[in-house]
């Protein structure tokens, strides 16, 4: 009996030590090593390619999809017990999407702070109006309704990089979804690094400090040379 109790105590100690050794965060950077962030280790990493197809509207076998794959690095993280890329636009659990875009010459000429705000979802008045007009033209019910701005900050960063950090609500179906969006243009005007954190509004209010840590960790790294 004493041996059994000793064995149980030993196993319990091993479990405690194992738990203590688990990392608190997953540290992430793009393939070029220029953009960095961290998410809690409880998030599951997902292949973000389906998100790229959704956001671009490209057919997976098209030339446009091939070129986008060459210019865009992306990843996604979901804290749901049933993780899915479909949670980008609606989930009671936090979802994080991040991407780094190598801009074309045309995109470089057109980039602005408002373009950074609208890089993933319609945020500015002009683009939201255009989105609703396009939905009406094709007779579709818009997915994004009742936009509510929460905060809007212009970022002035080291070495001439600049960006925006905006937070807003959209009603999607019957739920209110809160989005935290950061987009950064590097000092050369060559890349846009973007992060979108999403969660239902009730979830976001309860866990805002956690989301702030994720958003604040999203940074550009200046490579040597």
C-alpha positions in Angstrom: 0.0 0.0 0.0 2.9 2.3 0.9 4.5 1.6 -2.5 1.2 2.4 -4.3 0.9 5.7 -2.5 4.5 6.5 -3.3 4.0 5.7 -6.9 0.9 8.0 -7.1 2.8 10.8 -5.4 5.7 10.4 -7.9 3.3 10.4 -10.9 1.6 13.6 -9.5 5.0 15.3 -9.1 5.9 14.4 -12.7 2.6 15.8 -14.0 3.2 19.0 -12.1 6.7 19.4 -13.4 5.5 18.7 -17.0 2.8 21.3 -16.7 5.4 23.8 -15.4 7.6 23.1 -18.4 4.9 23.9 -20.9 5.5 27.2 -22.8 3.1 30.0 -22.1 3.2 31.4 -25.6 3.8 30.3 -29.2 6.2 32.7 -30.9 5.6 33.4 -34.6 7.4 35.1 -37.4 6.9 35.2 -41.1 9.2 33.3 -43.5 11.4 36.4 -44.1 11.8 37.0 -40.4 10.5 40.6 -40.5 7.3 40.4 -38.6 6.9 38.9 -35.1 4.1 38.2 -32.6 3.1 35.8 -29.9 -0.1 34.0 -29.0 -1.0 31.9 -26.0 0.1 28.3 -26.4 -3.5 27.2 -25.9 -4.3 28.4 -29.5 -4.2 25.9 -32.3 -2.3 26.9 -35.5 -4.2 26.5 -38.7 -3.4 26.6 -42.4 -4.5 30.0 -43.5 -4.7 29.3 -47.3 -8.5 28.9 -47.3 -8.7 32.4 -45.7 -6.5 33.8 -48.5 -8.9 32.4 -51.1 -11.9 33.8 -49.3 -10.5 37.3 -48.8 -9.2 37.5 -52.4 -12.1 35.7 -54.1 -9.6 33.9 -56.3 -10.2 30.5 -57.8 -7.6 28.1 -56.3 -6.4 27.1 -59.7 -6.2 30.7 -61.1 -3.0 32.7 -61.9 -4.1 35.3 -59.4 -4.2 32.7 -56.6 -0.7 31.5 -57.6 0.7 35.0 -57.6 -0.9 35.8 -54.2 0.6 32.7 -52.7 4.0 33.9 -53.8 3.5 37.4 -52.4 1.6 36.7 -49.2 2.7 34.8 -46.1 -0.1 34.1 -43.6 -1.1 32.0 -40.6 -4.1 31.6 -38.3 -4.7 30.5 -34.7 -7.9 29.4 -33.1 -8.6 28.8 -29.4 -11.8 26.8 -30.0 -11.9 23.1 -29.0 -13.0 22.5 -32.6 -10.6 24.8 -34.5 -11.6 26.0 -38.0 -10.6 28.7 -40.4 -14.4 29.4 -40.6 -14.1 31.0 -37.2 -12.4 34.1 -38.6 -15.7 35.9 -39.0 -17.7 34.4 -36.1 -16.8 32.5 -33.0 -17.4 32.7 -29.2 -13.7 31.9 -28.9 -10.7 34.0 -29.9 -9.3 33.7 -33.4 -6.1 35.4 -34.8 -5.2 35.8 -38.4 -1.9 37.4 -39.5 -0.3 38.0 -42.9 2.6 39.8 -44.6 2.0 41.1 -48.1 4.7 41.9 -50.5 3.2 44.9 -52.3 3.1 45.3 -56.1 4.1 48.6 -57.7 0.5 49.5 -58.2 -0.3 48.7 -54.5 2.7 50.8 -53.3 1.4 53.8 -55.2 -2.1 53.4 -53.7 -1.3 52.6 -50.1 -2.5 55.1 -47.4 -3.7 55.0 -43.8 -7.2 54.4 -45.0 -6.1 51.6 -47.2 -4.4 50.0 -44.2 -7.7 50.4 -42.2 -9.6 48.5 -45.0 -6.9 45.9 -45.7 -9.0 43.0 -44.6 -12.6 44.2 -43.8 -14.5 47.3 -44.8 -13.8 49.9 -42.1 -13.8 53.4 -43.6 -17.0 55.1 -44.6 -16.1 55.0 -48.3 -15.4 51.3 -48.4 -18.3 50.3 -46.3 -20.6 52.3 -48.6 -19.1 50.6 -51.6 -19.4 47.2 -50.0 -23.2 47.7 -49.3 -23.7 49.0 -52.9 -22.0 46.0 -54.4 -24.2 43.6 -52.2 -27.3 45.4 -53.3 -26.3 45.3 -57.0 -26.0 41.5 -57.0 -29.1 41.1 -54.8 -27.2 39.6 -51.8 -27.8 40.2 -48.2 -24.5 41.8 -46.8 -22.7 39.6 -44.3 -21.4 42.6 -42.3 -24.0 44.8 -40.8 -24.3 47.6 -38.2 -20.7 48.7 -38.1 -19.7 50.3 -34.7 -16.3 52.0 -34.4 -14.6 51.5 -31.0 -11.1 53.0 -31.3 -8.8 54.2 -34.1 -5.1 54.9 -33.5 -2.4 55.9 -36.0 0.9 54.2 -35.3 4.2 56.0 -35.9 6.9 53.4 -35.6 10.7 53.2 -35.6 12.7 53.9 -38.8 9.8 55.4 -40.6 7.3 52.5 -40.5 3.7 53.6 -39.9 0.4 51.9 -39.4 -3.1 51.8 -37.8 -4.7 50.0 -34.9 -8.5 50.0 -35.1 -11.1 48.1 -33.1 -14.7 47.8 -34.2 -17.9 45.7 -34.1 -19.9 44.1 -36.9 -23.2 42.2 -36.6 -22.7 38.9 -38.4 -25.9 36.9 -38.4 -27.4 37.1 -34.9 -24.1 37.8 -33.1 -22.0 40.9 -32.6 -18.4 40.3 -33.5 -15.5 42.5 -32.2 -12.4 42.8 -34.4 -9.0 44.2 -33.4 -7.1 45.1 -36.6 -3.4 46.2 -36.9 -1.8 47.0 -40.2 1.8 48.2 -40.6 3.5 49.6 -43.7 7.3 49.1 -43.5 9.8 51.9 -43.9 10.4 51.1 -47.5 6.7 51.0 -48.4 7.3 47.4 -49.7 5.3 45.3 -47.3 2.1 45.4 -45.2 2.0 43.3 -42.1 -1.5 42.8 -40.8 -3.2 41.1 -37.8 -6.9 40.6 -37.2 -8.1 39.3 -33.8 -11.8 38.3 -33.6 -14.2 37.2 -31.0 -17.8 37.7 -30.1 -18.3 41.0 -28.3 -19.1 39.4 -24.9 -15.9 37.4 -25.2 -13.9 40.4 -26.2 -15.1 42.5 -23.3 -14.1 39.7 -20.8 -10.7 39.0 -22.3 -9.6 42.4 -23.6 -6.4 42.4 -21.6 -5.3 39.1 -23.2 -6.1 40.4 -26.7 -4.1 43.6 -26.0 -1.1 41.4 -25.2 -1.4 39.7 -28.6 -1.9 42.9 -30.5 0.9 44.7 -28.7 3.3 41.9 -29.5 2.8 42.4 -33.2 6.0 44.1 -34.4 8.3 44.6 -37.3 11.9 43.3 -36.8 14.7 45.2 -38.4 17.1 42.7 -39.9 20.9 43.4 -39.8 22.4 44.8 -43.0 
